Amino acid sequence: MPAPQKPDIQKYAWFLFLLLTSCYALVSFFRTSTSTLAVDIMKDFAVGGGLMSVMSSAYFYPYGFMQIPAGILSDRWGSRNTITLFMLLGAAGTLLFALAPSVTAATAGRVIIGMGMGMVFVPSLRVFLRWFPHHQHVLITGLILSLGSGGMLLATWPLMKASRRLRWERCFPTSCTSPPTGPSPSGSSACTVRSSPSPVSGPVPTSFRATA
């Protein structure tokens, strides 16, 4: 039977899970967002379905490619540094996409977003493997995949309604500057995420420590 975790470790582990799942929800959000806004984007850039599909798919190729160095960089830099750096990169790509004057610039923004979002899932799994007991690893992996996919739901009707009020260009800067997305989890990752419970990674924040 596995040894029970200390209360402070348990609370902090679940906090990490919620934070990193929020980051992964943003990954799912960007997968679907351009499909919801396709008509508006095509109208503003005066392009047809062919160029629109190229711009939309520009997210997926760098996302898939980044799965190759994801584990290597997580081991070399640590999960906290990797997630923080590439979430900020994704936020920069989001701003470029929102402010793009042409479909070419928007495509470049999608490429940068894909690169940034591609470095979230694997480093997150590395954190979970260190903070959760072995018998919970399958559960945690399933939960981040299922709950994180909720970002796709945010990219459907809620995003459509927001685009009607704010225009689609303003929806993306809002998504990358408001919790639980963009610089907010990047800053939280930099300040609170510890790659493992070992003393080398730093102590558990005071607010998560068990009280007598």
Helices and strands as residue ranges (DSSP letters): H 7-36, H 38-45, H 49-57, H 60-65, H 67-77, H 79-99, H 103-117, H 121-131, G 134-136, H 137-148, H 150-154, H 157-166, H 168-177, H 183-192, G 199-201, G 206-208
